[in-house]
Amino acid sequence: MFVFTGTGITDNNIKQSFMKKIMFFLSLVMIFSCKSQNKKSMLPLIDNHSETFNANKFPDIDKLENVNKKTDSGFIEIMKNKNNISYKFTPNNSLFKIVKVYYLNNIIQTKGITLNLPWSTFLKGTWYEFDEKGNLIKEVDYDKPYKFSFEDILKFCEKEGIPLTKGPVLQSTGFHTTITRRIENEKPIWEIEWLKKPSLVENIILDGISGKEISRKESKFINN
């Protein structure tokens, strides 16, 4: 055994020190990889903490029933009806929007993340549900069935030259690439629709587990 005389340091100590450095380096790689993916899609953070709607910040909500407001950091949409208050915030340079629904007593009811499009797409990540006292009663991870992740979809779109619109996307602003997902015949699938040419829409369906292409078809697009 190789020994540094008088120091008490052996080759075993050196190996342990080397392995610690390797593990530290790998952890840094994983952290920066996750941050890079989040930065690429600008994924907002959602936690499982209870919260209340700050009605004082939006005094017109009771008068107008809805509020649309552009801020320096993004776009806010609020709607109030006889059952609840719906709050949506789309950060600038993000592919996602934060969705929060509150009870009429201003306590959070449910919250999570969807794509930034004004029409229905899919629920991303974990969504949280609360009772009227703000106690967490349910968590659902909507990403779990999809081994071929949204980050993989981003890579696929980049490879195919499929454009994705970041930031607030408003109604009547032209055709925007739509990504949806669903369970079909007990199998998870992804569906992408994008404007391949000014008059041509391409529809692509991928396996949600392997990412394998299931179908690809084109159809005419008529801009009304």
Z-matrix of the N, CA and C atoms (Angstrom, degrees):
N
C 1 1.468
C 2 1.523 1 109.49
N 3 1.319 2 115.82 1 133.82
C 4 1.462 3 120.41 2 -179.38
C 5 1.518 4 109.38 3 -78.29
N 6 1.351 5 118.14 4 130.25
C 7 1.468 6 122.11 5 -175.63
C 8 1.517 7 110.02 6 -134.41
N 9 1.370 8 115.97 7 136.54
C 10 1.443 9 121.07 8 169.80
C 11 1.529 10 106.92 9 -84.37
N 12 1.322 11 117.97 10 106.71
C 13 1.463 12 122.47 11 -174.03
C 14 1.521 13 111.09 12 -61.90
N 15 1.350 14 114.18 13 130.85
C 16 1.454 15 119.63 14 173.88
C 17 1.511 16 114.32 15 84.20
N 18 1.318 17 118.70 16 -4.55
C 19 1.462 18 120.29 17 -178.30
C 20 1.514 19 111.98 18 -108.53
N 21 1.323 20 117.17 19 -20.52
C 22 1.460 21 120.38 20 -177.26
C 23 1.517 22 112.71 21 78.39
N 24 1.333 23 118.16 22 8.53
C 25 1.455 24 123.05 23 -178.97
C 26 1.514 25 109.40 24 -97.01
N 27 1.324 26 115.96 25 122.38
C 28 1.460 27 121.10 26 179.41
C 29 1.506 28 109.98 27 -110.79
N 30 1.338 29 115.06 28 174.71
C 31 1.459 30 118.94 29 177.19
C 32 1.517 31 110.66 30 -64.65
N 33 1.339 32 117.73 31 -26.38
C 34 1.471 33 121.20 32 177.12
C 35 1.524 34 110.66 33 -66.34
N 36 1.345 35 115.33 34 -39.94
C 37 1.465 36 119.42 35 176.30
C 38 1.526 37 111.13 36 -62.51
N 39 1.306 38 115.24 37 -40.28
C 40 1.459 39 120.82 38 -179.39
C 41 1.521 40 110.38 39 -64.64
N 42 1.356 41 115.80 40 -42.57
C 43 1.465 42 120.47 41 179.02
C 44 1.520 43 111.28 42 -62.18
N 45 1.352 44 115.89 43 -43.96
C 46 1.461 45 120.05 44 179.77
C 47 1.523 46 111.45 45 -62.63
N 48 1.339 47 114.55 46 -42.75
C 49 1.465 48 119.02 47 179.02
C 50 1.523 49 110.89 48 -63.87
N 51 1.337 50 115.56 49 -40.75
C 52 1.470 51 120.25 50 179.66
C 53 1.522 52 110.88 51 -64.58
N 54 1.358 53 117.19 52 -42.67
C 55 1.460 54 121.55 53 -179.67
C 56 1.528 55 111.00 54 -64.90
N 57 1.325 56 117.18 55 -38.09
C 58 1.465 57 120.80 56 177.20
C 59 1.529 58 111.05 57 -61.60
N 60 1.339 59 115.25 58 -41.24
C 61 1.457 60 119.58 59 179.09
C 62 1.532 61 111.04 60 -65.61
N 63 1.340 62 116.48 61 -39.30
C 64 1.464 63 121.30 62 178.56
C 65 1.519 64 110.32 63 -63.45
N 66 1.358 65 116.56 64 -46.70
C 67 1.465 66 121.25 65 -179.64
C 68 1.522 67 110.77 66 -62.88
N 69 1.331 68 116.35 67 -38.81
C 70 1.468 69 120.60 68 178.38
C 71 1.521 70 110.17 69 -64.54
N 72 1.332 71 116.60 70 -42.62
C 73 1.459 72 121.12 71 179.32
C 74 1.520 73 111.23 72 -63.62
N 75 1.349 74 117.00 73 -43.62
C 76 1.468 75 120.74 74 179.63
C 77 1.518 76 111.59 75 -64.36
N 78 1.342 77 117.08 76 -37.81
C 79 1.464 78 119.80 77 178.60
C 80 1.521 79 110.91 78 -65.06
N 81 1.334 80 116.00 79 -37.40
C 82 1.472 81 119.49 80 177.18
C 83 1.520 82 110.96 81 -65.17
N 84 1.337 83 116.46 82 -39.98
C 85 1.464 84 120.58 83 178.68
C 86 1.520 85 110.34 84 -61.12
N 87 1.346 86 116.94 85 -43.91
C 88 1.461 87 121.19 86 -179.49
C 89 1.516 88 111.30 87 -64.65
N 90 1.339 89 116.52 88 -41.78
C 91 1.467 90 120.74 89 -179.98
C 92 1.515 91 110.99 90 -62.70
N 93 1.346 92 115.69 91 -48.20
C 94 1.461 93 119.22 92 -178.75
C 95 1.520 94 111.58 93 -68.11
N 96 1.351 95 117.16 94 -31.09
C 97 1.462 96 120.36 95 176.57
C 98 1.513 97 110.54 96 -64.64
N 99 1.337 98 116.48 97 -44.93
C 100 1.473 99 120.79 98 178.63
C 101 1.513 100 111.00 99 -63.77
N 102 1.329 101 116.36 100 -42.33
C 103 1.466 102 120.11 101 179.69
C 104 1.520 103 110.74 102 -64.39
N 105 1.364 104 115.44 103 -37.37
C 106 1.459 105 119.52 104 179.27
C 107 1.519 106 111.13 105 -64.66
N 108 1.351 107 117.15 106 -41.76
C 109 1.461 108 121.07 107 179.05
C 110 1.515 109 110.61 108 -65.35
N 111 1.346 110 116.77 109 -44.32
C 112 1.466 111 120.49 110 179.14
C 113 1.515 112 111.11 111 -63.93
N 114 1.351 113 115.68 112 -38.41
C 115 1.458 114 119.61 113 179.99
C 116 1.519 115 110.29 114 -66.76
N 117 1.346 116 116.42 115 -36.88
C 118 1.460 117 120.44 116 -177.84
C 119 1.519 118 111.54 117 -63.62
N 120 1.330 119 116.48 118 -40.13
C 121 1.459 120 120.44 119 -179.86
C 122 1.516 121 112.04 120 -101.34
N 123 1.361 122 116.70 121 -6.38
C 124 1.465 123 122.91 122 -177.25
C 125 1.522 124 109.74 123 51.26
N 126 1.327 125 115.83 124 59.09
C 127 1.455 126 121.98 125 -178.07
C 128 1.527 127 110.14 126 -75.57
N 129 1.334 128 118.27 127 117.06
C 130 1.467 129 120.27 128 177.76
C 131 1.522 130 110.54 129 -67.29
N 132 1.324 131 115.92 130 155.09
C 133 1.451 132 120.63 131 179.93
C 134 1.526 133 110.29 132 -95.60
N 135 1.327 134 115.74 133 134.60
C 136 1.463 135 122.56 134 177.25
C 137 1.530 136 107.80 135 -126.74
N 138 1.334 137 117.61 136 133.13
C 139 1.461 138 120.01 137 178.33
C 140 1.525 139 110.93 138 -115.18
N 141 1.319 140 116.82 139 177.87
C 142 1.460 141 121.72 140 -177.16
C 143 1.525 142 112.79 141 -98.94
N 144 1.325 143 116.68 142 19.88
C 145 1.460 144 121.10 143 -178.30
C 146 1.528 145 111.35 144 -84.04
N 147 1.311 146 116.00 145 145.40
C 148 1.460 147 121.07 146 174.85
C 149 1.523 148 109.47 147 -70.10
N 150 1.328 149 117.34 148 155.12
C 151 1.456 150 122.02 149 179.21
C 152 1.519 151 109.70 150 -158.65
N 153 1.318 152 115.78 151 168.92
C 154 1.466 153 120.62 152 179.09
C 155 1.518 154 110.02 153 -125.05
N 156 1.317 155 115.72 154 151.32
C 157 1.457 156 121.86 155 177.34
C 158 1.530 157 109.14 156 -77.34
N 159 1.329 158 116.16 157 127.53
C 160 1.462 159 120.93 158 -179.16
C 161 1.518 160 109.45 159 -84.62
N 162 1.330 161 116.74 160 87.07
C 163 1.463 162 121.63 161 -176.66
C 164 1.520 163 111.94 162 -65.66
N 165 1.336 164 117.15 163 -24.24
C 166 1.472 165 120.33 164 -179.17
C 167 1.526 166 112.15 165 -65.83
N 168 1.330 167 117.10 166 -26.00
C 169 1.462 168 120.67 167 179.59
C 170 1.525 169 111.88 168 -76.60
N 171 1.340 170 116.76 169 -18.77
C 172 1.466 171 120.89 170 -177.46
C 173 1.529 172 109.65 171 -132.07
N 174 1.333 173 117.01 172 71.41
C 175 1.469 174 120.87 173 -176.19
C 176 1.526 175 114.00 174 -65.05
N 177 1.339 176 116.86 175 -19.89
C 178 1.470 177 119.90 176 -177.81
C 179 1.527 178 113.08 177 -83.16
N 180 1.316 179 117.71 178 -4.09
C 181 1.450 180 119.43 179 -174.14
C 182 1.528 181 112.07 180 -61.09
N 183 1.317 182 117.61 181 -37.09
C 184 1.468 183 120.20 182 -179.68
C 185 1.524 184 112.03 183 -74.32
N 186 1.324 185 116.57 184 -25.55
C 187 1.460 186 120.30 185 -177.08
C 188 1.532 187 111.75 186 -85.84
N 189 1.308 188 115.75 187 -41.72
C 190 1.466 189 120.46 188 -170.72
C 191 1.531 190 113.82 189 -99.66
N 192 1.322 191 117.37 190 -14.40
C 193 1.463 192 124.27 191 -177.04
C 194 1.519 193 113.27 192 72.40
N 195 1.321 194 117.76 193 -21.94
C 196 1.461 195 118.77 194 175.35
C 197 1.524 196 110.23 195 -151.66
N 198 1.333 197 115.44 196 154.20
C 199 1.463 198 122.22 197 -179.03
C 200 1.522 199 108.48 198 -135.08
N 201 1.322 200 117.47 199 130.46
C 202 1.457 201 123.67 200 172.04
C 203 1.525 202 107.24 201 -120.33
N 204 1.311 203 116.36 202 122.12
C 205 1.458 204 119.19 203 -172.36
C 206 1.525 205 111.17 204 -141.30
N 207 1.328 206 116.41 205 126.09
C 208 1.455 207 121.66 206 175.51
C 209 1.517 208 109.26 207 -91.66
N 210 1.331 209 116.05 208 132.52
C 211 1.460 210 121.22 209 178.54
C 212 1.523 211 109.47 210 -122.71
N 213 1.321 212 116.66 211 176.41
C 214 1.462 213 120.36 212 178.99
C 215 1.529 214 111.91 213 -65.85
N 216 1.329 215 117.04 214 -25.20
C 217 1.462 216 120.25 215 -176.51
C 218 1.519 217 114.20 216 -101.61
N 219 1.346 218 117.51 217 -10.48
C 220 1.454 219 118.87 218 -179.40
C 221 1.515 220 113.11 219 165.90
N 222 1.334 221 116.23 220 -153.92
C 223 1.466 222 121.94 221 -175.07
C 224 1.523 223 109.99 222 -127.98
N 225 1.344 224 116.14 223 131.34
C 226 1.467 225 122.67 224 -177.74
C 227 1.520 226 109.91 225 -109.81
N 228 1.335 227 115.90 226 134.71
C 229 1.460 228 122.34 227 174.41
C 230 1.529 229 108.53 228 -128.19
N 231 1.323 230 116.64 229 125.81
C 232 1.459 231 120.84 230 179.67
C 233 1.527 232 109.21 231 -130.58
N 234 1.319 233 115.75 232 133.29
C 235 1.454 234 121.32 233 176.64
C 236 1.524 235 109.23 234 -132.64
N 237 1.331 236 115.93 235 137.48
C 238 1.456 237 120.61 236 178.48
C 239 1.519 238 109.52 237 -124.14
N 240 1.339 239 115.64 238 134.06
C 241 1.462 240 120.42 239 175.25
C 242 1.525 241 108.57 240 -131.86
N 243 1.293 242 118.03 241 -168.07
C 244 1.458 243 121.35 242 -175.72
C 245 1.526 244 113.21 243 -73.73
N 246 1.343 245 116.62 244 -8.83
C 247 1.461 246 120.18 245 -177.10
C 248 1.524 247 114.00 246 -108.06
N 249 1.341 248 117.50 247 -36.70
C 250 1.458 249 119.66 248 -174.83
C 251 1.525 250 111.94 249 -163.21
N 252 1.325 251 114.87 250 -178.18
C 253 1.465 252 123.32 251 175.92
C 254 1.524 253 107.61 252 -120.19
N 255 1.318 254 117.21 253 125.38
C 256 1.456 255 122.22 254 179.64
C 257 1.528 256 109.82 255 -105.26
N 258 1.319 257 116.20 256 127.04
C 259 1.466 258 122.35 257 -179.60
C 260 1.528 259 108.97 258 -122.51
N 261 1.333 260 116.51 259 128.71
C 262 1.456 261 121.43 260 177.50
C 263 1.524 262 109.15 261 -130.39
N 264 1.319 263 115.71 262 136.41
C 265 1.467 264 120.28 263 177.98
C 266 1.521 265 109.63 264 -134.73
N 267 1.336 266 115.54 265 123.09
C 268 1.462 267 121.66 266 177.87
C 269 1.526 268 109.07 267 -108.42
N 270 1.330 269 118.78 268 110.72
C 271 1.463 270 120.89 269 178.44
C 272 1.527 271 111.20 270 -68.53
N 273 1.309 272 115.95 271 149.81
C 274 1.464 273 120.09 272 173.61
C 275 1.537 274 109.25 273 -62.00
N 276 1.326 275 116.01 274 146.03
C 277 1.466 276 122.82 275 176.80
C 278 1.529 277 113.50 276 61.65
N 279 1.338 278 116.93 277 26.82
C 280 1.457 279 120.20 278 178.25
C 281 1.526 280 110.01 279 -120.63
N 282 1.325 281 115.96 280 151.72
C 283 1.459 282 121.39 281 175.07
C 284 1.524 283 111.35 282 -90.11
N 285 1.333 284 116.84 283 0.85
C 286 1.458 285 120.63 284 -173.33
C 287 1.522 286 112.92 285 -126.22
N 288 1.324 287 114.55 286 164.25
C 289 1.453 288 121.03 287 171.68
C 290 1.524 289 109.13 288 -131.76
N 291 1.316 290 115.10 289 145.79
C 292 1.459 291 122.01 290 176.05
C 293 1.525 292 108.01 291 -86.30
N 294 1.322 293 116.71 292 131.09
C 295 1.463 294 122.09 293 178.29
C 296 1.527 295 108.91 294 -119.30
N 297 1.332 296 115.85 295 125.99
C 298 1.461 297 120.91 296 177.32
C 299 1.524 298 108.94 297 -133.32
N 300 1.313 299 116.38 298 133.33
C 301 1.463 300 122.07 299 176.84
C 302 1.526 301 107.62 300 -117.30
N 303 1.338 302 115.32 301 130.86
C 304 1.460 303 121.06 302 -177.83
C 305 1.528 304 110.60 303 -115.13
N 306 1.338 305 115.78 304 148.80
C 307 1.457 306 120.30 305 169.29
C 308 1.526 307 108.12 306 -68.47
N 309 1.315 308 116.81 307 165.33
C 310 1.461 309 120.81 308 -179.87
C 311 1.532 310 112.25 309 -67.59
N 312 1.335 311 117.75 310 -13.71
C 313 1.467 312 120.06 311 173.56
C 314 1.525 313 111.61 312 -86.72
N 315 1.363 314 115.77 313 10.22
C 316 1.467 315 124.86 314 176.64
C 317 1.529 316 114.33 315 75.33
N 318 1.337 317 118.14 316 6.14
C 319 1.464 318 121.44 317 175.70
C 320 1.528 319 109.23 318 -84.88
N 321 1.327 320 115.73 319 141.22
C 322 1.466 321 120.60 320 -178.91
C 323 1.530 322 111.22 321 -60.06
N 324 1.327 323 116.10 322 138.14
C 325 1.466 324 122.43 323 177.77
C 326 1.530 325 110.89 324 -106.63
N 327 1.344 326 116.23 325 -47.32
C 328 1.461 327 120.81 326 177.77
C 329 1.521 328 109.01 327 -155.75
N 330 1.345 329 116.74 328 152.32
C 331 1.467 330 119.85 329 177.76
C 332 1.513 331 110.39 330 -154.86
N 333 1.339 332 114.08 331 151.66
C 334 1.451 333 120.90 332 -179.56
C 335 1.517 334 110.37 333 179.27
N 336 1.329 335 115.98 334 -162.26
C 337 1.463 336 121.98 335 -174.66
C 338 1.522 337 110.47 336 -129.69
N 339 1.346 338 116.37 337 140.21
C 340 1.459 339 122.59 338 171.28
C 341 1.527 340 108.15 339 -129.18
N 342 1.329 341 116.40 340 177.07
C 343 1.465 342 118.90 341 172.46
C 344 1.519 343 109.85 342 -67.42
N 345 1.317 344 116.13 343 164.64
C 346 1.463 345 121.61 344 -173.18
C 347 1.523 346 114.35 345 -80.81
N 348 1.326 347 117.96 346 5.67
C 349 1.462 348 120.27 347 -177.53
C 350 1.531 349 111.10 348 -79.70
N 351 1.340 350 118.18 349 151.29
C 352 1.471 351 120.98 350 -178.45
C 353 1.519 352 113.33 351 -75.09
N 354 1.333 353 117.55 352 -14.51
C 355 1.459 354 120.83 353 178.00
C 356 1.535 355 109.16 354 -103.48
N 357 1.316 356 115.62 355 169.69
C 358 1.469 357 121.08 356 -174.16
C 359 1.522 358 111.29 357 -66.62
N 360 1.324 359 116.59 358 135.86
C 361 1.467 360 121.96 359 176.03
C 362 1.531 361 108.76 360 -127.57
N 363 1.327 362 117.29 361 -91.91
C 364 1.456 363 119.94 362 176.94
C 365 1.528 364 109.34 363 -157.39
N 366 1.335 365 115.35 364 160.38
C 367 1.453 366 121.56 365 177.76
C 368 1.522 367 108.25 366 -86.94
N 369 1.341 368 116.35 367 128.26
C 370 1.469 369 121.82 368 -175.14
C 371 1.526 370 110.67 369 -104.13
N 372 1.320 371 116.26 370 138.03
C 373 1.457 372 120.46 371 173.58
C 374 1.520 373 113.13 372 67.21
N 375 1.340 374 115.02 373 -151.17
C 376 1.458 375 121.26 374 -177.74
C 377 1.526 376 111.00 375 -93.32
N 378 1.335 377 114.90 376 130.84
C 379 1.465 378 121.81 377 174.65
C 380 1.523 379 108.85 378 -107.44
N 381 1.350 380 114.71 379 145.87
C 382 1.460 381 121.08 380 -175.13
C 383 1.527 382 110.34 381 -120.38
N 384 1.337 383 115.30 382 140.59
C 385 1.465 384 121.20 383 179.41
C 386 1.530 385 109.45 384 -125.01
N 387 1.338 386 116.13 385 140.06
C 388 1.454 387 122.36 386 -174.86
C 389 1.536 388 110.26 387 -127.97
N 390 1.350 389 115.92 388 157.24
C 391 1.459 390 119.10 389 173.06
C 392 1.534 391 109.26 390 -87.29
N 393 1.321 392 117.16 391 -179.57
C 394 1.467 393 121.07 392 -174.15
C 395 1.522 394 113.58 393 -70.22
N 396 1.334 395 116.45 394 -7.30
C 397 1.466 396 120.16 395 175.63
C 398 1.528 397 111.40 396 -100.09
N 399 1.328 398 115.68 397 -0.80
C 400 1.459 399 120.19 398 178.48
C 401 1.513 400 114.70 399 90.19
N 402 1.342 401 116.97 400 11.80
C 403 1.463 402 119.94 401 178.10
C 404 1.531 403 110.41 402 -83.18
N 405 1.302 404 116.01 403 133.11
C 406 1.464 405 120.80 404 178.21
C 407 1.521 406 109.36 405 -67.93
N 408 1.333 407 116.66 406 124.26
C 409 1.462 408 120.37 407 -177.31
C 410 1.528 409 113.42 408 -119.69
N 411 1.341 410 117.58 409 -12.79
C 412 1.458 411 118.18 410 -176.90
C 413 1.525 412 110.92 411 -159.49
N 414 1.330 413 116.00 412 140.93
C 415 1.462 414 122.82 413 172.79
C 416 1.522 415 108.51 414 -132.45
N 417 1.326 416 116.89 415 133.83
C 418 1.460 417 120.90 416 177.83
C 419 1.527 418 108.83 417 -131.83
N 420 1.327 419 116.74 418 123.13
C 421 1.456 420 122.18 419 176.23
C 422 1.530 421 108.16 420 -92.84
N 423 1.325 422 116.08 421 101.87
C 424 1.463 423 120.48 422 -177.27
C 425 1.527 424 112.81 423 -77.65
N 426 1.326 425 117.83 424 -10.91
C 427 1.468 426 120.81 425 177.46
C 428 1.532 427 112.10 426 -82.27
N 429 1.316 428 116.94 427 -19.27
C 430 1.467 429 121.97 428 -169.37
C 431 1.530 430 114.64 429 -53.93
N 432 1.342 431 119.96 430 -43.25
C 433 1.475 432 118.64 431 -177.40
C 434 1.528 433 113.88 432 -70.34
N 435 1.354 434 116.97 433 -13.18
C 436 1.468 435 120.07 434 -170.32
C 437 1.525 436 111.01 435 -103.57
N 438 1.337 437 115.64 436 95.89
C 439 1.464 438 120.63 437 176.51
C 440 1.526 439 110.06 438 -69.19
N 441 1.333 440 115.90 439 -32.40
C 442 1.464 441 120.98 440 171.56
C 443 1.529 442 105.05 441 -85.55
N 444 1.324 443 116.47 442 101.43
C 445 1.457 444 122.68 443 -166.44
C 446 1.523 445 113.17 444 -81.71
N 447 1.318 446 115.16 445 173.91
C 448 1.466 447 119.74 446 176.18
C 449 1.529 448 110.41 447 -63.55
N 450 1.327 449 116.57 448 -34.63
C 451 1.462 450 120.27 449 176.95
C 452 1.531 451 110.75 450 -62.67
N 453 1.327 452 116.17 451 -34.67
C 454 1.471 453 120.41 452 174.77
C 455 1.530 454 110.52 453 -68.02
N 456 1.332 455 115.72 454 -36.26
C 457 1.469 456 120.11 455 176.44
C 458 1.526 457 110.34 456 -63.20
N 459 1.319 458 116.84 457 -39.86
C 460 1.468 459 120.44 458 177.55
C 461 1.531 460 110.69 459 -59.68
N 462 1.328 461 115.93 460 -43.24
C 463 1.467 462 120.19 461 178.65
C 464 1.526 463 110.60 462 -64.65
N 465 1.329 464 116.18 463 -39.74
C 466 1.467 465 120.73 464 178.75
C 467 1.526 466 110.23 465 -62.34
N 468 1.331 467 117.10 466 -45.69
C 469 1.464 468 121.09 467 -179.42
C 470 1.528 469 111.06 468 -63.70
N 471 1.325 470 115.80 469 -39.09
C 472 1.467 471 119.99 470 178.68
C 473 1.530 472 110.46 471 -63.82
N 474 1.322 473 115.55 472 -42.79
C 475 1.467 474 120.87 473 179.51
C 476 1.524 475 111.21 474 -64.84
N 477 1.335 476 117.43 475 -38.29
C 478 1.464 477 122.57 476 -177.56
C 479 1.532 478 112.99 477 -84.61
N 480 1.323 479 116.61 478 -6.61
C 481 1.466 480 119.91 479 -177.84
C 482 1.523 481 112.75 480 73.90
N 483 1.331 482 116.60 481 29.13
C 484 1.460 483 121.88 482 -179.23
C 485 1.524 484 109.20 483 -89.00
N 486 1.340 485 118.36 484 119.53
C 487 1.468 486 120.61 485 -176.88
C 488 1.523 487 111.92 486 -78.19
N 489 1.336 488 115.91 487 145.07
C 490 1.459 489 122.45 488 175.76
C 491 1.520 490 108.42 489 -125.68
N 492 1.304 491 116.75 490 132.50
C 493 1.469 492 121.62 491 -177.91
C 494 1.516 493 110.12 492 -87.71
N 495 1.322 494 116.24 493 124.84
C 496 1.460 495 120.78 494 176.80
C 497 1.527 496 110.66 495 -97.53
N 498 1.325 497 115.15 496 157.19
C 499 1.454 498 120.35 497 178.07
C 500 1.518 499 111.91 498 83.43
N 501 1.338 500 117.06 499 -174.73
C 502 1.473 501 121.09 500 -179.31
C 503 1.523 502 112.32 501 -59.83
N 504 1.319 503 116.52 502 130.87
C 505 1.462 504 122.72 503 175.97
C 506 1.523 505 107.14 504 -116.59
N 507 1.314 506 117.13 505 116.57
C 508 1.455 507 121.66 506 -175.79
C 509 1.526 508 110.91 507 -99.67
N 510 1.317 509 115.08 508 161.61
C 511 1.464 510 120.50 509 177.69
C 512 1.527 511 110.14 510 -61.62
N 513 1.342 512 115.50 511 151.55
C 514 1.469 513 122.54 512 175.29
C 515 1.529 514 112.37 513 58.41
N 516 1.333 515 116.31 514 41.11
C 517 1.471 516 120.25 515 176.95
C 518 1.525 517 110.78 516 -118.97
N 519 1.335 518 116.14 517 28.96
C 520 1.454 519 119.91 518 176.69
C 521 1.522 520 112.62 519 92.20
N 522 1.322 521 115.33 520 -173.80
C 523 1.466 522 121.72 521 -177.74
C 524 1.524 523 109.60 522 -84.62
N 525 1.313 524 115.87 523 128.53
C 526 1.464 525 121.65 524 176.11
C 527 1.525 526 108.68 525 -122.32
N 528 1.325 527 116.33 526 138.83
C 529 1.457 528 120.69 527 178.64
C 530 1.531 529 110.25 528 -54.12
N 531 1.331 530 115.55 529 130.73
C 532 1.458 531 121.40 530 -179.52
C 533 1.521 532 109.85 531 -112.37
N 534 1.337 533 115.61 532 130.78
C 535 1.466 534 121.66 533 175.55
C 536 1.526 535 107.68 534 -117.70
N 537 1.307 536 116.55 535 124.84
C 538 1.459 537 121.53 536 176.34
C 539 1.521 538 109.11 537 -129.86
N 540 1.323 539 115.67 538 166.20
C 541 1.460 540 119.49 539 175.09
C 542 1.532 541 108.21 540 -149.91
N 543 1.308 542 115.45 541 156.14
C 544 1.459 543 120.12 542 -177.25
C 545 1.527 544 109.34 543 -164.75
N 546 1.317 545 115.25 544 165.62
C 547 1.461 546 121.54 545 173.71
C 548 1.522 547 107.50 546 -97.74
N 549 1.320 548 116.06 547 119.75
C 550 1.460 549 121.47 548 -177.33
C 551 1.522 550 108.86 549 -126.86
N 552 1.345 551 116.30 550 121.89
C 553 1.469 552 120.98 551 -175.47
C 554 1.529 553 110.93 552 54.25
N 555 1.336 554 114.38 553 42.56
C 556 1.462 555 123.65 554 177.99
C 557 1.529 556 112.91 555 66.19
N 558 1.329 557 117.75 556 15.78
C 559 1.460 558 121.38 557 178.96
C 560 1.535 559 109.91 558 -123.74
N 561 1.339 560 117.15 559 134.67
C 562 1.464 561 120.00 560 177.93
C 563 1.530 562 111.42 561 -74.86
N 564 1.314 563 116.26 562 136.57
C 565 1.467 564 120.30 563 177.52
C 566 1.521 565 109.92 564 -136.55
N 567 1.312 566 115.27 565 155.08
C 568 1.460 567 124.05 566 172.18
C 569 1.524 568 108.70 567 -108.84
N 570 1.331 569 116.06 568 147.51
C 571 1.461 570 120.78 569 175.21
C 572 1.525 571 109.16 570 -134.12
N 573 1.317 572 115.54 571 130.92
C 574 1.469 573 122.06 572 179.98
C 575 1.519 574 108.95 573 -122.91
N 576 1.322 575 116.41 574 130.18
C 577 1.465 576 122.18 575 173.78
C 578 1.522 577 108.41 576 -123.35
N 579 1.344 578 115.37 577 126.07
C 580 1.460 579 117.73 578 -179.10
C 581 1.528 580 110.53 579 -144.78
N 582 1.313 581 114.98 580 158.29
C 583 1.457 582 121.22 581 -178.35
C 584 1.521 583 108.69 582 -85.13
N 585 1.327 584 115.90 583 96.09
C 586 1.459 585 121.65 584 -176.50
C 587 1.523 586 111.14 585 -70.85
N 588 1.341 587 115.26 586 -39.48
C 589 1.456 588 122.53 587 175.52
C 590 1.518 589 107.44 588 -138.10
N 591 1.343 590 119.17 589 165.42
C 592 1.467 591 120.20 590 -178.57
C 593 1.524 592 114.50 591 -52.62
N 594 1.321 593 117.46 592 -27.35
C 595 1.463 594 120.34 593 -179.02
C 596 1.531 595 112.75 594 -121.88
N 597 1.352 596 116.03 595 20.80
C 598 1.461 597 118.94 596 -174.39
C 599 1.531 598 111.14 597 -140.27
N 600 1.334 599 115.52 598 123.40
C 601 1.468 600 121.92 599 176.90
C 602 1.521 601 108.95 600 -105.33
N 603 1.323 602 116.35 601 134.37
C 604 1.456 603 120.63 602 176.69
C 605 1.524 604 109.29 603 -109.46
N 606 1.321 605 115.33 604 135.25
C 607 1.458 606 122.87 605 178.38
C 608 1.527 607 108.70 606 -114.28
N 609 1.331 608 116.53 607 124.78
C 610 1.463 609 121.57 608 -178.14
C 611 1.523 610 108.56 609 -124.57
N 612 1.318 611 116.83 610 131.06
C 613 1.452 612 121.72 611 177.09
C 614 1.529 613 108.84 612 -117.83
N 615 1.345 614 115.87 613 129.04
C 616 1.455 615 121.92 614 -178.07
C 617 1.530 616 110.71 615 -121.18
N 618 1.308 617 115.18 616 149.18
C 619 1.458 618 121.49 617 174.71
C 620 1.531 619 109.25 618 -67.56
N 621 1.339 620 117.39 619 129.97
C 622 1.456 621 121.44 620 -176.60
C 623 1.508 622 114.44 621 -76.01
N 624 1.320 623 117.25 622 -8.00
C 625 1.463 624 121.47 623 177.57
C 626 1.527 625 111.27 624 -99.53
N 627 1.327 626 115.42 625 -53.48
C 628 1.468 627 120.29 626 -174.57
C 629 1.529 628 113.47 627 -96.57
N 630 1.335 629 117.00 628 -20.90
C 631 1.456 630 120.18 629 -174.53
C 632 1.518 631 113.05 630 82.58
N 633 1.328 632 116.23 631 2.32
C 634 1.460 633 120.85 632 -179.47
C 635 1.531 634 110.68 633 -65.59
N 636 1.327 635 115.43 634 140.05
C 637 1.468 636 120.43 635 -179.83
C 638 1.532 637 110.00 636 -71.38
N 639 1.330 638 115.64 637 125.19
C 640 1.457 639 121.37 638 178.92
C 641 1.516 640 111.16 639 -92.98
N 642 1.322 641 115.68 640 -43.54
C 643 1.467 642 119.36 641 178.86
C 644 1.521 643 109.93 642 -156.43
N 645 1.331 644 114.30 643 159.35
C 646 1.468 645 121.47 644 177.15
C 647 1.530 646 106.67 645 -150.72
N 648 1.332 647 116.37 646 123.06
C 649 1.457 648 119.41 647 179.22
C 650 1.525 649 110.48 648 -144.10
N 651 1.318 650 114.42 649 156.93
C 652 1.464 651 121.43 650 -179.13
C 653 1.517 652 110.10 651 -117.57
N 654 1.328 653 115.51 652 150.35
C 655 1.458 654 121.17 653 177.10
C 656 1.523 655 109.36 654 -146.19
N 657 1.319 656 115.66 655 156.58
C 658 1.465 657 120.55 656 -178.69
C 659 1.517 658 110.72 657 -70.36
N 660 1.312 659 115.36 658 142.58
C 661 1.462 660 120.85 659 176.38
C 662 1.514 661 109.25 660 -113.81
N 663 1.321 662 115.76 661 123.52
C 664 1.458 663 121.56 662 176.88
C 665 1.516 664 108.85 663 -110.01
N 666 1.306 665 116.66 664 114.91
C 667 1.461 666 121.59 665 -178.40
C 668 1.525 667 110.19 666 -82.65
N 669 1.328 668 115.59 667 109.11
C 670 1.464 669 119.95 668 178.58
C 671 1.527 670 111.68 669 -88.01
